[in-house]
Amino acid sequence: MKNYESDIVVAKILDEYTLVLNKGSNDGIKKEQQFLIYELSENDIVDPITKENLGKLEIIKGKGIVTHLQDKICTIHSSNYQTSLIAKMSLLGGASTSQNNTLPFNNAKIGDLAKPL
């Protein structure tokens, strides 16, 4: 497996739930592998007490899982979920169940960074 973690980026946006990354099986990516999609803040964060430069903040766009794998690219689908409680009424009394709704990536852009989870 090659060292690919430092240069994985979003290469194409298929829709708000599906992204193409610029790495594939030739780079060691595996099907069902999970990735964090993020961008870096423009300004560095500075510790207010020590004045040490702490680096840039990772602004999270979402998480995704590899659903399609090719030699040089992979497709990921959002794995961000919101759980909602649904009440069902019956003749014998009320019941409830939960439902997971897939959330889109948050304003993902071509060039956003990705790292494996």
Biopython code that builds the backbone (N, CA, C, O; Angstrom):
import numpy as np
from Bio.PDB.StructureBuilder import StructureBuilder

atoms = [
    (1, "MET", "N", (0.843, -1.185, 0.000)),
    (1, "MET", "CA", (0.000, 0.000, 0.000)),
    (1, "MET", "C", (0.884, 1.242, 0.000)),
    (1, "MET", "O", (1.858, 1.326, 0.748)),
    (2, "LYS", "N", (0.539, 2.180, -0.828)),
    (2, "LYS", "CA", (1.301, 3.416, -0.935)),
    (2, "LYS", "C", (0.886, 4.391, 0.152)),
    (2, "LYS", "O", (-0.195, 4.268, 0.729)),
    (3, "ASN", "N", (1.748, 5.360, 0.431)),
    (3, "ASN", "CA", (1.384, 6.421, 1.370)),
    (3, "ASN", "C", (0.607, 7.477, 0.608)),
    (3, "ASN", "O", (1.189, 8.285, -0.116)),
    (4, "TYR", "N", (-0.703, 7.469, 0.770)),
    (4, "TYR", "CA", (-1.572, 8.345, -0.004)),
    (4, "TYR", "C", (-2.265, 9.392, 0.843)),
    (4, "TYR", "O", (-2.912, 10.289, 0.302)),
    (5, "GLU", "N", (-2.145, 9.300, 2.147)),
    (5, "GLU", "CA", (-3.004, 10.081, 3.032)),
    (5, "GLU", "C", (-2.826, 11.583, 2.931)),
    (5, "GLU", "O", (-3.750, 12.320, 3.275)),
    (6, "SER", "N", (-1.689, 12.069, 2.479)),
    (6, "SER", "CA", (-1.448, 13.512, 2.509)),
    (6, "SER", "C", (-2.012, 14.253, 1.310)),
    (6, "SER", "O", (-2.051, 15.483, 1.309)),
    (7, "ASP", "N", (-2.445, 13.532, 0.297)),
    (7, "ASP", "CA", (-2.868, 14.235, -0.915)),
    (7, "ASP", "C", (-4.164, 13.698, -1.510)),
    (7, "ASP", "O", (-4.326, 13.671, -2.730)),
    (8, "ILE", "N", (-5.082, 13.271, -0.657)),
    (8, "ILE", "CA", (-6.391, 12.826, -1.144)),
    (8, "ILE", "C", (-7.306, 14.040, -1.184)),
    (8, "ILE", "O", (-7.467, 14.742, -0.186)),
    (9, "VAL", "N", (-7.906, 14.281, -2.346)),
    (9, "VAL", "CA", (-8.803, 15.428, -2.490)),
    (9, "VAL", "C", (-10.058, 15.032, -3.265)),
    (9, "VAL", "O", (-10.091, 14.017, -3.961)),
    (10, "VAL", "N", (-11.080, 15.858, -3.123)),
    (10, "VAL", "CA", (-12.305, 15.692, -3.903)),
    (10, "VAL", "C", (-12.002, 16.120, -5.336)),
    (10, "VAL", "O", (-11.592, 17.255, -5.577)),
    (11, "ALA", "N", (-12.206, 15.206, -6.284)),
    (11, "ALA", "CA", (-11.929, 15.482, -7.694)),
    (11, "ALA", "C", (-13.185, 15.872, -8.463)),
    (11, "ALA", "O", (-13.111, 16.591, -9.460)),
    (12, "LYS", "N", (-14.339, 15.396, -7.998)),
    (12, "LYS", "CA", (-15.602, 15.694, -8.683)),
    (12, "LYS", "C", (-16.746, 15.528, -7.691)),
    (12, "LYS", "O", (-16.698, 14.683, -6.798)),
    (13, "ILE", "N", (-17.772, 16.350, -7.866)),
    (13, "ILE", "CA", (-18.985, 16.248, -7.059)),
    (13, "ILE", "C", (-20.090, 15.724, -7.966)),
    (13, "ILE", "O", (-20.489, 16.394, -8.918)),
    (14, "LEU", "N", (-20.580, 14.526, -7.669)),
    (14, "LEU", "CA", (-21.653, 13.949, -8.481)),
    (14, "LEU", "C", (-23.011, 14.491, -8.050)),
    (14, "LEU", "O", (-23.855, 14.803, -8.890)),
    (15, "ASP", "N", (-23.216, 14.599, -6.756)),
    (15, "ASP", "CA", (-24.406, 15.233, -6.186)),
    (15, "ASP", "C", (-24.084, 15.544, -4.730)),
    (15, "ASP", "O", (-22.958, 15.308, -4.292)),
    (16, "GLU", "N", (-25.034, 16.061, -3.975)),
    (16, "GLU", "CA", (-24.733, 16.500, -2.608)),
    (16, "GLU", "C", (-24.424, 15.343, -1.659)),
    (16, "GLU", "O", (-23.967, 15.565, -0.538)),
    (17, "TYR", "N", (-24.670, 14.111, -2.104)),
    (17, "TYR", "CA", (-24.405, 12.925, -1.294)),
    (17, "TYR", "C", (-23.224, 12.100, -1.797)),
    (17, "TYR", "O", (-22.767, 11.200, -1.091)),
    (18, "THR", "N", (-22.719, 12.382, -2.998)),
    (18, "THR", "CA", (-21.747, 11.508, -3.647)),
    (18, "THR", "C", (-20.575, 12.305, -4.212)),
    (18, "THR", "O", (-20.761, 13.257, -4.970)),
    (19, "LEU", "N", (-19.357, 11.898, -3.827)),
    (19, "LEU", "CA", (-18.135, 12.577, -4.251)),
    (19, "LEU", "C", (-17.175, 11.575, -4.882)),
    (19, "LEU", "O", (-17.212, 10.385, -4.569)),
    (20, "VAL", "N", (-16.316, 12.066, -5.770)),
    (20, "VAL", "CA", (-15.244, 11.257, -6.346)),
    (20, "VAL", "C", (-13.932, 11.772, -5.773)),
    (20, "VAL", "O", (-13.655, 12.970, -5.811)),
    (21, "LEU", "N", (-13.122, 10.848, -5.238)),
    (21, "LEU", "CA", (-11.798, 11.191, -4.716)),
    (21, "LEU", "C", (-10.737, 10.810, -5.740)),
    (21, "LEU", "O", (-10.959, 9.937, -6.579)),
    (22, "ASN", "N", (-9.594, 11.461, -5.667)),
    (22, "ASN", "CA", (-8.526, 11.287, -6.657)),
    (22, "ASN", "C", (-7.603, 10.106, -6.377)),
    (22, "ASN", "O", (-6.491, 10.064, -6.903)),
    (23, "LYS", "N", (-8.026, 9.170, -5.580)),
    (23, "LYS", "CA", (-7.232, 7.969, -5.288)),
    (23, "LYS", "C", (-8.116, 6.742, -5.445)),
    (23, "LYS", "O", (-9.329, 6.798, -5.244)),
    (24, "GLY", "N", (-7.476, 5.623, -5.813)),
    (24, "GLY", "CA", (-8.224, 4.392, -6.015)),
    (24, "GLY", "C", (-7.469, 3.181, -5.516)),
    (24, "GLY", "O", (-6.606, 3.290, -4.645)),
    (25, "SER", "N", (-7.797, 2.017, -6.073)),
    (25, "SER", "CA", (-7.199, 0.769, -5.605)),
    (25, "SER", "C", (-5.685, 0.734, -5.816)),
    (25, "SER", "O", (-4.975, 0.098, -5.037)),
    (26, "ASN", "N", (-5.177, 1.403, -6.851)),
    (26, "ASN", "CA", (-3.722, 1.466, -7.057)),
    (26, "ASN", "C", (-3.016, 2.175, -5.905)),
    (26, "ASN", "O", (-1.814, 1.996, -5.709)),
    (27, "ASP", "N", (-3.755, 2.975, -5.144)),
    (27, "ASP", "CA", (-3.191, 3.747, -4.031)),
    (27, "ASP", "C", (-3.482, 3.106, -2.677)),
    (27, "ASP", "O", (-3.163, 3.685, -1.638)),
    (28, "GLY", "N", (-4.079, 1.927, -2.678)),
    (28, "GLY", "CA", (-4.361, 1.235, -1.427)),
    (28, "GLY", "C", (-5.744, 1.486, -0.854)),
    (28, "GLY", "O", (-6.048, 1.021, 0.245)),
    (29, "ILE", "N", (-6.583, 2.208, -1.571)),
    (29, "ILE", "CA", (-7.948, 2.453, -1.107)),
    (29, "ILE", "C", (-8.733, 1.145, -1.206)),
    (29, "ILE", "O", (-8.552, 0.377, -2.151)),
    (30, "LYS", "N", (-9.602, 0.897, -0.228)),
    (30, "LYS", "CA", (-10.411, -0.320, -0.180)),
    (30, "LYS", "C", (-11.893, 0.026, -0.238)),
    (30, "LYS", "O", (-12.306, 1.092, 0.219)),
    (31, "LYS", "N", (-12.692, -0.876, -0.800)),
    (31, "LYS", "CA", (-14.143, -0.699, -0.815)),
    (31, "LYS", "C", (-14.646, -0.707, 0.629)),
    (31, "LYS", "O", (-14.160, -1.478, 1.457)),
    (32, "GLU", "N", (-15.603, 0.137, 0.918)),
    (32, "GLU", "CA", (-16.217, 0.339, 2.231)),
    (32, "GLU", "C", (-15.290, 1.054, 3.221)),
    (32, "GLU", "O", (-15.614, 1.148, 4.405)),
    (33, "GLN", "N", (-14.149, 1.554, 2.754)),
    (33, "GLN", "CA", (-13.282, 2.362, 3.604)),
    (33, "GLN", "C", (-13.977, 3.692, 3.868)),
    (33, "GLN", "O", (-14.672, 4.216, 2.998)),
    (34, "GLN", "N", (-13.790, 4.239, 5.069)),
    (34, "GLN", "CA", (-14.442, 5.497, 5.428)),
    (34, "GLN", "C", (-13.458, 6.654, 5.369)),
    (34, "GLN", "O", (-12.279, 6.505, 5.690)),
    (35, "PHE", "N", (-13.968, 7.817, 4.948)),
    (35, "PHE", "CA", (-13.162, 9.026, 4.839)),
    (35, "PHE", "C", (-13.856, 10.200, 5.497)),
    (35, "PHE", "O", (-15.083, 10.291, 5.514)),
    (36, "LEU", "N", (-13.051, 11.090, 6.037)),
    (36, "LEU", "CA", (-13.513, 12.378, 6.541)),
    (36, "LEU", "C", (-13.206, 13.412, 5.467)),
    (36, "LEU", "O", (-12.076, 13.488, 4.984)),
    (37, "ILE", "N", (-14.199, 14.206, 5.091)),
    (37, "ILE", "CA", (-14.021, 15.268, 4.096)),
    (37, "ILE", "C", (-13.966, 16.589, 4.850)),
    (37, "ILE", "O", (-14.813, 16.863, 5.700)),
    (38, "TYR", "N", (-12.955, 17.415, 4.529)),
    (38, "TYR", "CA", (-12.769, 18.660, 5.271)),
    (38, "TYR", "C", (-12.009, 19.679, 4.433)),
    (38, "TYR", "O", (-11.430, 19.352, 3.397)),
    (39, "GLU", "N", (-12.026, 20.913, 4.903)),
    (39, "GLU", "CA", (-11.146, 21.948, 4.356)),
    (39, "GLU", "C", (-10.417, 22.578, 5.527)),
    (39, "GLU", "O", (-10.856, 22.469, 6.672)),
    (40, "LEU", "N", (-9.310, 23.234, 5.243)),
    (40, "LEU", "CA", (-8.541, 23.902, 6.291)),
    (40, "LEU", "C", (-8.933, 25.367, 6.369)),
    (40, "LEU", "O", (-9.197, 26.011, 5.354)),
    (41, "SER", "N", (-8.967, 25.884, 7.599)),
    (41, "SER", "CA", (-9.283, 27.300, 7.794)),
    (41, "SER", "C", (-8.213, 28.159, 7.134)),
    (41, "SER", "O", (-7.074, 27.727, 6.960)),
    (42, "GLU", "N", (-8.589, 29.373, 6.772)),
    (42, "GLU", "CA", (-7.628, 30.287, 6.142)),
    (42, "GLU", "C", (-6.529, 30.699, 7.110)),
    (42, "GLU", "O", (-5.364, 30.803, 6.726)),
    (43, "ASN", "N", (-6.897, 30.932, 8.363)),
    (43, "ASN", "CA", (-5.943, 31.426, 9.356)),
    (43, "ASN", "C", (-5.562, 30.342, 10.349)),
    (43, "ASN", "O", (-6.362, 29.462, 10.668)),
    (44, "ASP", "N", (-4.333, 30.418, 10.829)),
    (44, "ASP", "CA", (-3.874, 29.508, 11.868)),
    (44, "ASP", "C", (-4.551, 29.840, 13.191)),
    (44, "ASP", "O", (-4.943, 30.980, 13.438)),
    (45, "ILE", "N", (-4.681, 28.824, 14.032)),
    (45, "ILE", "CA", (-5.187, 29.000, 15.389)),
    (45, "ILE", "C", (-3.971, 29.215, 16.291)),
    (45, "ILE", "O", (-2.994, 28.470, 16.217)),
    (46, "VAL", "N", (-4.040, 30.234, 17.137)),
    (46, "VAL", "CA", (-2.942, 30.557, 18.048)),
    (46, "VAL", "C", (-3.429, 30.367, 19.476)),
    (46, "VAL", "O", (-4.487, 30.870, 19.854)),
    (47, "ASP", "N", (-2.640, 29.632, 20.273)),
    (47, "ASP", "CA", (-2.978, 29.429, 21.681)),
    (47, "ASP", "C", (-2.967, 30.782, 22.385)),
    (47, "ASP", "O", (-1.948, 31.473, 22.350)),
    (48, "PRO", "N", (-4.074, 31.185, 23.025)),
    (48, "PRO", "CA", (-4.138, 32.511, 23.641)),
    (48, "PRO", "C", (-3.217, 32.669, 24.852)),
    (48, "PRO", "O", (-2.888, 33.791, 25.237)),
    (49, "ILE", "N", (-2.805, 31.566, 25.446)),
    (49, "ILE", "CA", (-1.935, 31.654, 26.623)),
    (49, "ILE", "C", (-0.466, 31.607, 26.228)),
    (49, "ILE", "O", (0.314, 32.476, 26.616)),
    (50, "THR", "N", (-0.089, 30.590, 25.455)),
    (50, "THR", "CA", (1.330, 30.407, 25.120)),
    (50, "THR", "C", (1.738, 31.112, 23.835)),
    (50, "THR", "O", (2.926, 31.259, 23.546)),
    (51, "LYS", "N", (0.739, 31.550, 23.061)),
    (51, "LYS", "CA", (0.969, 32.186, 21.754)),
    (51, "LYS", "C", (1.556, 31.220, 20.726)),
    (51, "LYS", "O", (2.010, 31.640, 19.662)),
    (52, "GLU", "N", (1.546, 29.927, 21.049)),
    (52, "GLU", "CA", (2.039, 28.914, 20.118)),
    (52, "GLU", "C", (1.078, 28.791, 18.937)),
    (52, "GLU", "O", (-0.141, 28.812, 19.108)),
    (53, "ASN", "N", (1.642, 28.663, 17.743)),
    (53, "ASN", "CA", (0.835, 28.433, 16.550)),
    (53, "ASN", "C", (0.378, 26.978, 16.570)),
    (53, "ASN", "O", (1.199, 26.061, 16.549)),
    (54, "LEU", "N", (-0.942, 26.774, 16.611)),
    (54, "LEU", "CA", (-1.512, 25.433, 16.701)),
    (54, "LEU", "C", (-1.892, 24.861, 15.339)),
    (54, "LEU", "O", (-2.347, 23.721, 15.248)),
    (55, "GLY", "N", (-1.709, 25.635, 14.296)),
    (55, "GLY", "CA", (-2.029, 25.163, 12.954)),
    (55, "GLY", "C", (-3.424, 25.565, 12.524)),
    (55, "GLY", "O", (-4.101, 26.341, 13.198)),
    (56, "LYS", "N", (-3.837, 25.034, 11.410)),
    (56, "LYS", "CA", (-5.139, 25.380, 10.837)),
    (56, "LYS", "C", (-6.228, 24.463, 11.394)),
    (56, "LYS", "O", (-5.970, 23.311, 11.743)),
    (57, "LEU", "N", (-7.431, 24.987, 11.469)),
    (57, "LEU", "CA", (-8.590, 24.234, 11.919)),
    (57, "LEU", "C", (-9.143, 23.418, 10.759)),
    (57, "LEU", "O", (-9.280, 23.928, 9.647)),
    (58, "GLU", "N", (-9.462, 22.149, 11.015)),
    (58, "GLU", "CA", (-10.129, 21.323, 10.014)),
    (58, "GLU", "C", (-11.629, 21.608, 10.077)),
    (58, "GLU", "O", (-12.266, 21.356, 11.099)),
    (59, "ILE", "N", (-12.189, 22.130, 8.997)),
    (59, "ILE", "CA", (-13.617, 22.429, 8.916)),
    (59, "ILE", "C", (-14.284, 21.226, 8.255)),
    (59, "ILE", "O", (-14.096, 20.972, 7.066)),
    (60, "ILE", "N", (-15.061, 20.496, 9.040)),
    (60, "ILE", "CA", (-15.617, 19.220, 8.610)),
    (60, "ILE", "C", (-16.776, 19.419, 7.635)),
    (60, "ILE", "O", (-17.692, 20.204, 7.880)),
    (61, "LYS", "N", (-16.708, 18.682, 6.520)),
    (61, "LYS", "CA", (-17.777, 18.693, 5.515)),
    (61, "LYS", "C", (-18.651, 17.447, 5.624)),
    (61, "LYS", "O", (-19.792, 17.439, 5.160)),
    (62, "GLY", "N", (-18.111, 16.393, 6.239)),
    (62, "GLY", "CA", (-18.876, 15.161, 6.418)),
    (62, "GLY", "C", (-18.002, 13.931, 6.323)),
    (62, "GLY", "O", (-16.791, 14.013, 6.115)),
    (63, "LYS", "N", (-18.648, 12.784, 6.483)),
    (63, "LYS", "CA", (-17.982, 11.490, 6.373)),
    (63, "LYS", "C", (-18.593, 10.733, 5.211)),
    (63, "LYS", "O", (-19.772, 10.894, 4.897)),
    (64, "GLY", "N", (-17.774, 9.903, 4.575)),
    (64, "GLY", "CA", (-18.269, 9.105, 3.466)),
    (64, "GLY", "C", (-17.636, 7.731, 3.448)),
    (64, "GLY", "O", (-16.577, 7.509, 4.035)),
    (65, "ILE", "N", (-18.300, 6.814, 2.769)),
    (65, "ILE", "CA", (-17.820, 5.444, 2.648)),
    (65, "ILE", "C", (-17.644, 5.121, 1.163)),
    (65, "ILE", "O", (-18.459, 5.512, 0.328)),
    (66, "VAL", "N", (-16.558, 4.397, 0.852)),
    (66, "VAL", "CA", (-16.275, 4.039, -0.540)),
    (66, "VAL", "C", (-17.326, 3.040, -1.022)),
    (66, "VAL", "O", (-17.471, 1.953, -0.463)),
    (67, "THR", "N", (-18.055, 3.427, -2.068)),
    (67, "THR", "CA", (-19.089, 2.565, -2.642)),
    (67, "THR", "C", (-18.693, 2.021, -4.009)),
    (67, "THR", "O", (-19.245, 1.017, -4.460)),
    (68, "HIS", "N", (-17.743, 2.675, -4.670)),
    (68, "HIS", "CA", (-17.264, 2.204, -5.974)),
    (68, "HIS", "C", (-15.773, 2.496, -6.058)),
    (68, "HIS", "O", (-15.314, 3.583, -5.709)),
    (69, "LEU", "N", (-15.032, 1.507, -6.527)),
    (69, "LEU", "CA", (-13.579, 1.610, -6.536)),
    (69, "LEU", "C", (-13.048, 1.330, -7.934)),
    (69, "LEU", "O", (-13.405, 0.333, -8.562)),
    (70, "GLN", "N", (-12.189, 2.227, -8.411)),
    (70, "GLN", "CA", (-11.481, 2.046, -9.675)),
    (70, "GLN", "C", (-9.988, 2.158, -9.393)),
    (70, "GLN", "O", (-9.587, 2.448, -8.266)),
    (71, "ASP", "N", (-9.165, 1.928, -10.412)),
    (71, "ASP", "CA", (-7.718, 1.946, -10.211)),
    (71, "ASP", "C", (-7.216, 3.274, -9.655)),
    (71, "ASP", "O", (-6.405, 3.289, -8.729)),
    (72, "LYS", "N", (-7.692, 4.392, -10.212)),
    (72, "LYS", "CA", (-7.137, 5.697, -9.859)),
    (72, "LYS", "C", (-8.117, 6.620, -9.143)),
    (72, "LYS", "O", (-7.724, 7.699, -8.701)),
    (73, "ILE", "N", (-9.365, 6.229, -9.018)),
    (73, "ILE", "CA", (-10.373, 7.049, -8.339)),
    (73, "ILE", "C", (-11.307, 6.150, -7.535)),
    (73, "ILE", "O", (-11.368, 4.939, -7.743)),
    (74, "CYS", "N", (-12.024, 6.774, -6.620)),
    (74, "CYS", "CA", (-13.072, 6.055, -5.904)),
    (74, "CYS", "C", (-14.251, 6.998, -5.690)),
    (74, "CYS", "O", (-14.100, 8.219, -5.664)),
    (75, "THR", "N", (-15.416, 6.401, -5.540)),
    (75, "THR", "CA", (-16.637, 7.152, -5.278)),
    (75, "THR", "C", (-17.035, 6.903, -3.836)),
    (75, "THR", "O", (-17.067, 5.760, -3.380)),
    (76, "ILE", "N", (-17.340, 7.982, -3.116)),
    (76, "ILE", "CA", (-17.811, 7.828, -1.743)),
    (76, "ILE", "C", (-19.216, 8.404, -1.631)),
    (76, "ILE", "O", (-19.576, 9.360, -2.317)),
    (77, "HIS", "N", (-19.995, 7.794, -0.747)),
    (77, "HIS", "CA", (-21.361, 8.248, -0.481)),
    (77, "HIS", "C", (-21.420, 8.693, 0.972)),
    (77, "HIS", "O", (-20.797, 8.084, 1.841)),
    (78, "SER", "N", (-22.164, 9.748, 1.231)),
    (78, "SER", "CA", (-22.272, 10.286, 2.584)),
    (78, "SER", "C", (-22.690, 9.200, 3.568)),
    (78, "SER", "O", (-23.614, 8.430, 3.310)),
    (79, "SER", "N", (-21.998, 9.152, 4.691)),
    (79, "SER", "CA", (-22.372, 8.240, 5.774)),
    (79, "SER", "C", (-22.784, 9.040, 7.008)),
    (79, "SER", "O", (-22.725, 8.544, 8.133)),
    (80, "ASN", "N", (-23.198, 10.280, 6.778)),
    (80, "ASN", "CA", (-23.724, 11.120, 7.858)),
    (80, "ASN", "C", (-25.219, 10.851, 7.979)),
    (80, "ASN", "O", (-25.950, 10.899, 6.990)),
    (81, "TYR", "N", (-25.661, 10.570, 9.187)),
    (81, "TYR", "CA", (-27.067, 10.249, 9.397)),
    (81, "TYR", "C", (-27.667, 11.105, 10.492)),
    (81, "TYR", "O", (-26.986, 11.525, 11.428)),
    (82, "GLN", "N", (-28.958, 11.352, 10.353)),
    (82, "GLN", "CA", (-29.738, 11.987, 11.401)),
    (82, "GLN", "C", (-30.823, 10.985, 11.761)),
    (82, "GLN", "O", (-31.563, 10.521, 10.893)),
    (83, "THR", "N", (-30.913, 10.656, 13.027)),
    (83, "THR", "CA", (-31.914, 9.702, 13.466)),
    (83, "THR", "C", (-33.155, 10.450, 13.914)),
    (83, "THR", "O", (-33.085, 11.374, 14.725)),
    (84, "SER", "N", (-34.290, 10.038, 13.372)),
    (84, "SER", "CA", (-35.549, 10.653, 13.781)),
    (84, "SER", "C", (-36.443, 9.581, 14.384)),
    (84, "SER", "O", (-36.425, 8.426, 13.958)),
    (85, "LEU", "N", (-37.215, 9.974, 15.367)),
    (85, "LEU", "CA", (-38.125, 9.070, 16.046)),
    (85, "LEU", "C", (-39.489, 9.180, 15.387)),
    (85, "LEU", "O", (-40.035, 10.274, 15.245)),
    (86, "ILE", "N", (-40.028, 8.052, 14.992)),
    (86, "ILE", "CA", (-41.327, 8.026, 14.326)),
    (86, "ILE", "C", (-42.308, 7.292, 15.230)),
    (86, "ILE", "O", (-42.062, 6.155, 15.631)),
    (87, "ALA", "N", (-43.404, 7.939, 15.544)),
    (87, "ALA", "CA", (-44.435, 7.305, 16.366)),
    (87, "ALA", "C", (-45.441, 6.617, 15.460)),
    (87, "ALA", "O", (-45.923, 7.201, 14.489)),
    (88, "LYS", "N", (-45.749, 5.377, 15.787)),
    (88, "LYS", "CA", (-46.757, 4.626, 15.046)),
    (88, "LYS", "C", (-47.907, 4.339, 16.004)),
    (88, "LYS", "O", (-47.700, 3.879, 17.127)),
    (89, "MET", "N", (-49.088, 4.613, 15.552)),
    (89, "MET", "CA", (-50.258, 4.364, 16.381)),
    (89, "MET", "C", (-50.906, 3.053, 15.933)),
    (89, "MET", "O", (-51.016, 2.776, 14.739)),
    (90, "SER", "N", (-51.324, 2.267, 16.897)),
    (90, "SER", "CA", (-52.024, 1.026, 16.588)),
    (90, "SER", "C", (-53.245, 0.914, 17.480)),
    (90, "SER", "O", (-53.436, 1.721, 18.390)),
    (91, "LEU", "N", (-54.066, -0.082, 17.218)),
    (91, "LEU", "CA", (-55.263, -0.286, 18.027)),
    (91, "LEU", "C", (-54.912, -0.639, 19.463)),
    (91, "LEU", "O", (-55.675, -0.333, 20.378)),
    (92, "LEU", "N", (-53.771, -1.277, 19.670)),
    (92, "LEU", "CA", (-53.389, -1.727, 21.003)),
    (92, "LEU", "C", (-52.567, -0.700, 21.766)),
    (92, "LEU", "O", (-52.241, -0.925, 22.932)),
    (93, "GLY", "N", (-52.234, 0.383, 21.161)),
    (93, "GLY", "CA", (-51.433, 1.396, 21.840)),
    (93, "GLY", "C", (-50.388, 1.961, 20.905)),
    (93, "GLY", "O", (-50.223, 1.492, 19.779)),
    (94, "GLY", "N", (-49.699, 2.949, 21.372)),
    (94, "GLY", "CA", (-48.695, 3.612, 20.551)),
    (94, "GLY", "C", (-47.386, 2.850, 20.546)),
    (94, "GLY", "O", (-47.060, 2.149, 21.504)),
    (95, "ALA", "N", (-46.660, 2.985, 19.494)),
    (95, "ALA", "CA", (-45.329, 2.401, 19.382)),
    (95, "ALA", "C", (-44.447, 3.407, 18.659)),
    (95, "ALA", "O", (-44.939, 4.265, 17.926)),
    (96, "SER", "N", (-43.168, 3.296, 18.865)),
    (96, "SER", "CA", (-42.262, 4.207, 18.171)),
    (96, "SER", "C", (-41.099, 3.420, 17.596)),
    (96, "SER", "O", (-40.755, 2.341, 18.077)),
    (97, "THR", "N", (-40.516, 3.968, 16.581)),
    (97, "THR", "CA", (-39.351, 3.368, 15.951)),
    (97, "THR", "C", (-38.446, 4.502, 15.490)),
    (97, "THR", "O", (-38.899, 5.636, 15.335)),
    (98, "SER", "N", (-37.187, 4.206, 15.274)),
    (98, "SER", "CA", (-36.282, 5.251, 14.794)),
    (98, "SER", "C", (-35.944, 4.994, 13.329)),
    (98, "SER", "O", (-35.950, 3.856, 12.862)),
    (99, "GLN", "N", (-35.652, 6.073, 12.625)),
    (99, "GLN", "CA", (-35.320, 5.990, 11.204)),
    (99, "GLN", "C", (-34.089, 6.845, 10.956)),
    (99, "GLN", "O", (-34.008, 7.984, 11.416)),
    (100, "ASN", "N", (-33.124, 6.284, 10.220)),
    (100, "ASN", "CA", (-31.923, 7.031, 9.866)),
    (100, "ASN", "C", (-32.117, 7.708, 8.520)),
    (100, "ASN", "O", (-32.461, 7.053, 7.536)),
    (101, "ASN", "N", (-31.899, 9.007, 8.472)),
    (101, "ASN", "CA", (-31.966, 9.768, 7.228)),
    (101, "ASN", "C", (-30.555, 10.188, 6.851)),
    (101, "ASN", "O", (-29.845, 10.785, 7.661)),
    (102, "THR", "N", (-30.142, 9.881, 5.622)),
    (102, "THR", "CA", (-28.809, 10.263, 5.161)),
    (102, "THR", "C", (-28.750, 11.770, 4.976)),
    (102, "THR", "O", (-29.635, 12.366, 4.362)),
    (103, "LEU", "N", (-27.700, 12.381, 5.511)),
    (103, "LEU", "CA", (-27.481, 13.818, 5.360)),
    (103, "LEU", "C", (-26.470, 14.058, 4.241)),
    (103, "LEU", "O", (-25.562, 13.249, 4.053)),
    (104, "PRO", "N", (-26.610, 15.145, 3.500)),
    (104, "PRO", "CA", (-25.640, 15.455, 2.441)),
    (104, "PRO", "C", (-24.326, 15.952, 3.042)),
    (104, "PRO", "O", (-24.265, 16.324, 4.213)),
    (105, "PHE", "N", (-23.279, 15.950, 2.219)),
    (105, "PHE", "CA", (-22.041, 16.607, 2.622)),
    (105, "PHE", "C", (-22.336, 18.094, 2.783)),
    (105, "PHE", "O", (-23.184, 18.641, 2.077)),
    (106, "ASN", "N", (-21.649, 18.743, 3.699)),
    (106, "ASN", "CA", (-21.885, 20.153, 4.006)),
    (106, "ASN", "C", (-21.027, 21.046, 3.109)),
    (106, "ASN", "O", (-19.873, 21.328, 3.430)),
    (107, "ASN", "N", (-21.594, 21.488, 1.989)),
    (107, "ASN", "CA", (-20.927, 22.433, 1.095)),
    (107, "ASN", "C", (-19.565, 21.928, 0.595)),
    (107, "ASN", "O", (-18.586, 22.674, 0.575)),
    (108, "ALA", "N", (-19.518, 20.654, 0.194)),
    (108, "ALA", "CA", (-18.273, 20.086, -0.336)),
    (108, "ALA", "C", (-17.905, 20.777, -1.645)),
    (108, "ALA", "O", (-18.769, 21.160, -2.433)),
    (109, "LYS", "N", (-16.578, 20.927, -1.856)),
    (109, "LYS", "CA", (-16.069, 21.580, -3.063)),
    (109, "LYS", "C", (-14.936, 20.743, -3.652)),
    (109, "LYS", "O", (-14.263, 20.002, -2.936)),
    (110, "ILE", "N", (-14.736, 20.869, -4.954)),
    (110, "ILE", "CA", (-13.580, 20.237, -5.580)),
    (110, "ILE", "C", (-12.326, 20.812, -4.923)),
    (110, "ILE", "O", (-12.192, 22.026, -4.765)),
    (111, "GLY", "N", (-11.417, 19.925, -4.545)),
    (111, "GLY", "CA", (-10.197, 20.343, -3.864)),
    (111, "GLY", "C", (-10.255, 20.181, -2.356)),
    (111, "GLY", "O", (-9.224, 20.274, -1.690)),
    (112, "ASP", "N", (-11.458, 19.936, -1.791)),
    (112, "ASP", "CA", (-11.535, 19.654, -0.356)),
    (112, "ASP", "C", (-10.681, 18.434, -0.051)),
    (112, "ASP", "O", (-10.511, 17.558, -0.900)),
    (113, "LEU", "N", (-10.151, 18.379, 1.149)),
    (113, "LEU", "CA", (-9.260, 17.301, 1.559)),
    (113, "LEU", "C", (-10.047, 16.115, 2.095)),
    (113, "LEU", "O", (-11.190, 16.257, 2.529)),
    (114, "ALA", "N", (-9.418, 14.937, 2.059)),
    (114, "ALA", "CA", (-10.022, 13.728, 2.607)),
    (114, "ALA", "C", (-8.945, 12.957, 3.355)),
    (114, "ALA", "O", (-7.785, 12.921, 2.946)),
    (115, "LYS", "N", (-9.354, 12.341, 4.459)),
    (115, "LYS", "CA", (-8.423, 11.463, 5.165)),
    (115, "LYS", "C", (-9.178, 10.247, 5.673)),
    (115, "LYS", "O", (-10.346, 10.342, 6.049)),
    (116, "PRO", "N", (-8.501, 9.096, 5.682)),
    (116, "PRO", "CA", (-9.163, 7.870, 6.130)),
    (116, "PRO", "C", (-9.464, 7.916, 7.618)),
    (116, "PRO", "O", (-8.725, 8.512, 8.402)),
    (117, "LEU", "N", (-10.556, 7.278, 7.987)),
    (117, "LEU", "CA", (-10.937, 7.177, 9.402)),
    (117, "LEU", "C", (-10.598, 5.800, 9.928)),
    (117, "LEU", "O", (-10.839, 5.510, 11.100)),
]
sb = StructureBuilder()
sb.init_structure("model")
sb.init_model(0)
sb.init_chain("A")
sb.init_seg("    ")
for serial, (resi, resn, name, xyz) in enumerate(atoms, 1):
    if name == "N":
        sb.init_residue(resn, " ", resi, " ")
    sb.init_atom(name, np.array(xyz, "f"), 0.0, 1.0, " ", f" {name:<3s}", serial, name[0])
structure = sb.get_structure()
